[in-house]
């Protein structure tokens, strides 16, 4: 007992002399994280991987299953962002052109540009979007200003810069219906989606009212939604049979209630041709032909459209595009970046070429080959697998690289913007948490940087797979781990 009292007195004296800082050493951080991991909680029955590295010295200060493979979900976008930044550069831009061919066809030539939409660049939290077809309207204005009065052929949407392979192998049919699984095309308009605003009618029993934005005749809507009385929750179901352009809606929605559903476009090149056809027609241009799409197979050589350039549009710089991609976790942007890197570096605008170049990049930064197995650029693939230590290695490399400031600007900021606007509060004096989120039905992820009060900047990766608890509970548990790194 006397010895225990002496030890306690020594600890008390140390605390009084040095303050709490003495007790913020790494073992305490390890114990705090271990306690959160080992406690019976929302992630206790899941598969958990964590790796935390002190960037100043490269020391690992916490690890658990750091060398095991996990489904990364949208943390995959960290790899794709780094690849685009390192291979293409922060100032890289895409140029989309409209060309009049000798045949009389007017060709809208896709360049891989994801920004032909109403999005605001660079990213600003809460910025009101512009009209969804602003880019098409601007191109049409240019053509009319340049003297276009008639088109003697078709209006062609040309996405042949990338071979037509719109989905990764493990994407599902349900993915293809929604905006997060929109098809990948070198000609991308409005994120390859349309929005359906569904509103309950004034009287119960009537069909719901549906407004389509953009207002282009493309999908046929089979509306079987019934308006019900007040006090109910909207119950909206949607489907589209593969190979058709008919969207079926059924279920119920209360009187006066409005809900917006977003539907992916099945053929973006054809849709863009339809939008341009509509814009020119409204400006009084006489068009002899019709909207058509031009695709090519991977086995076919690319034969670019040739003729007179009537209009063109240049995208925002790469950094602005990647900000949107990472801040709001936009899958289509990631897939386009992967293909553009493949085209630029390996002369093939394919998913496979992009992954080959990603393989080369990871080898350059000394990520072990057994630490990843990738299938797409966005993380929507259920076959993608990555270790936590692969993410921390990437994060450490980019934090020390020449594009450090641009790289940091891409990541959501805790408590401020993007997918972290309501999580991990708050950034103060430029320090806090910057991290990429990830979410699938069986996978949640958070990887990025935490600015520790005592250890400087930390790179961390927290991956949880195969959990049984509700996602919001597991997500809150992940946030506790991340916040503990701030000490």
BAROTOR-284999 format. One record per residue (C-alpha): residue in one letter; x, y, z. Coordinates in steps of 0.25 Angstrom, whole numbers, plus 5000, padded with zeros to 4 digits. Example, Ala and Ser with C-alpha at 12.3 -4.5 7.8 and 13.67 -1.06 7.14 Angstrom:
2
a504949825031;s505549965029;
% end
This chain:
487
x500050005000;x501150105003;x501850074990;x500550104983;x500350234990;x501750274986;x501450244971;x500150324972;x500850434979;x501950434968;x500850444957;x500150554964;x501450634965;x501750614950;x500350654946;x500450784955;x501850814949;x501650784935;x500150794932;x499250694924;x500250694913;x501150584919;x499950494918;x499650514904;x500750414899;x500450314888;x500050204898;x498850284902;x498450304888;x498650154886;x497750124898;x496650224894;x496550164880;x496650014886;x495550054895;x494650104884;x495049984875;x494849874886;x493649924893;x492249864889;x491849964879;x491249984865;x492549934858;x492849824868;x492349714859;x492949774846;x494349764840;x495149884844;x496449934839;x497150054844;x498550124841;x499050254846;x500450314843;x501150434848;x501550504836;x502750584842;x503550464844;x502750354837;x502450274850;x501250184851;x500550224864;x499350124862;x499050004854;x497949894853;x497849804841;x498649914834;x499149804824;x497749744821;x496849774809;x495549844810;x494549894801;x494850044800;x493550104795;x493850254791;x495150254798;x495550204784;x495450344779;x496750384787;x497550294777;x496850344765;x496950494769;x498450474772;x498650404758;x497950514751;x498750624758;x500050554756;x499850514742;x499050624736;x499450744745;x498550844753;x498350934741;x497950824731;x496650854723;x495650794714;x495150854701;x493850814695;x493550854680;x492450854670;x492850824656;x492150834643;x492550714634;x492650714619;x491450624619;x490550734626;x490550664639;x490750754651;x491550674662;x491650704676;x493050644680;x493250594694;x494550614700;x494350544714;x493950684720;x493050654732;x492650804734;x491650824723;x490550844734;x489950954743;x491050924754;x491851044759;x493351044758;x494151044766;x493350974777;x492651064787;x491751014798;x490351054796;x490551114782;x489251114775;x489451034762;x489151094748;x488251044738;x488550894735;x488750914720;x489551044721;x490750984713;x489850944702;x489151074701;x490451144701;x490951054689;x489651084682;x489851234684;x491251224678;x490751154666;x489651244663;x490551364665;x491551304655;x490451304644;x489851164646;x488451164640;x488251014635;x488750884637;x488750794624;x488950664632;x488850604646;x489150654660;x490250554665;x490650534679;x492050474678;x492650404690;x493650314682;x494850384689;x494650274699;x494150134695;x492750104699;x492850024711;x491950104721;x491950014733;x493049944741;x492749794742;x492249784757;x491249904756;x489849864757;x488549884749;x488049974761;x489350054760;x489050084745;x487750144749;x488250244759;x489150364758;x490250294765;x490350194754;x490150284742;x490850224730;x492250274726;x492350344713;x493350444707;x492150524704;x491550554717;x490350654719;x489750694733;x490550584740;x489750484730;x488450504738;x487050564738;x486250604750;x484850564753;x484050664762;x482850584767;x481750654774;x480550604781;x479250664774;x478250744780;x477250634782;x477550494788;x477350384778;x477850464766;x479150424759;x480350504764;x480950624756;x482350604750;x483250704744;x484550674737;x485850754737;x486450774727;x485150774719;x485650694708;x484750584702;x485650464704;x484950364715;x483550324714;x482950334728;x481950224732;x481350294744;x480550204753;x480850294766;x479550314774;x479350434783;x478850404797;x478450484809;x479250564818;x480050494829;x480650394820;x482150374816;x482450374801;x482650234796;x483250244782;x483750124774;x484450134761;x484950044750;x485450044736;x485549914727;x486949904721;x486949944707;x485750034708;x485550174710;x484250154718;x484350194733;x483250134742;x482850204755;x481850144765;x481550164780;x480850284787;x481150424791;x480350514800;x479550634795;x480450754793;x481750684796;x482850694786;x484050594785;x485150594774;x485750474769;x486950464759;x487050364748;x488250334740;x488250344725;x488550214718;x489250274705;x489850404708;x490350434694;x488950424688;x488350504700;x489350614697;x489050614682;x487550624686;x487850744695;x488650814684;x487550784674;x486550854683;x487450974686;x487651004671;x486250974667;x485751084678;x486751184671;x486051164658;x487151074652;x486550974641;x487050834643;x486850734632;x487350614640;x487150564654;x487850534667;x488850414666;x489950354675;x491350314670;x492050214679;x493250114676;x493649984681;x495049964688;x495449884676;x495250004667;x496150114664;x495750254667;x495550334654;x495250474659;x494150564653;x494750664643;x494250794637;x493950934641;x493850974656;x492651054659;x492651054674;x493551014686;x493651014701;x494750994710;x494650934724;x495050994737;x496450944741;x496650804747;x496750854761;x495350914761;x494850784754;x495450694765;x494950784776;x493550754772;x493850604770;x494450594784;x493550694792;x492250634788;x492750494784;x492350504769;x492550364763;x492450394749;x493550504750;x494450394756;x494250294744;x494450404734;x495750444740;x496250304740;x495950284725;x496550424722;x497850384729;x497850254721;x497650324708;x498750434711;x499750334717;x499550204709;x498750254697;x497550174701;x496350244707;x495850114715;x495650074729;x496749974727;x497750064722;x497450164734;x497650054744;x498950014738;x499450154739;x498950154754;x499750024756;x500950094751;x500750214760;x500550134772;x501850064769;x502550194768;x502050234782;x502450094788;x501050044791;x501149894792;x500549824780;x499749724790;x499149854796;x498149874786;x497149814775;x496449914767;x495349914757;x494850054755;x495150194758;x494050234767;x493950124777;x492550074773;x493149944769;x492849834780;x494149764775;x495149874779;x495949844791;x497049934798;x497849924811;x497850044821;x499350054820;x499250084804;x498350204807;x499350254818;x500450234808;x499750314797;x499350424807;x500750444812;x501350444798;x500350554793;x500550634806;x502050644803;x501850664788;x501950784779;x500450794778;x500150794793;x499350914794;x498450874782;x498350734788;x497850784801;x496850874794;x496150754789;x495750684802;x494450714810;x494750794822;x494150744835;x492950834840;x493050924827;x492750864814;x492450744804;x492150614810;x492750664824;x491950784825;x491150724837;x492250634842;x493550644850;x493350794854;x494150884853;x495350934846;x495951044854;x497151134849;x497351044837;x497450914846;x496550804848;x496150684839;x496150684824;x495750544819;x495050464808;x493750394812;x493250264806;x491950184807;x491350064801;x490349964808;x491449874813;x492549984814;x492850114821;x494150184820;x494850314825;x496350344821;x497050474821;x497850564831;x497650604845;x498450724851;x498850674865;x499150774875;x500350704880;x500850624868;x500550714856;x499850654844;x499450514844;x499050424832;x497950324835;x497050224829;x495850164836;x495150054828;x493949974833;x493349854825;x492249754827;x491549824839;x490149784844;x489849924851;x489150034844;x490050124836;x489850244844;x490350174856;x491550124850;x491850264844;x491750324857;x492750224863;x493750254852;x493650404855;x493950374869;x495250304865;x495650424856;x495350524866;x496250454876;x497350474867;x497250624869;x497650604884;
% end
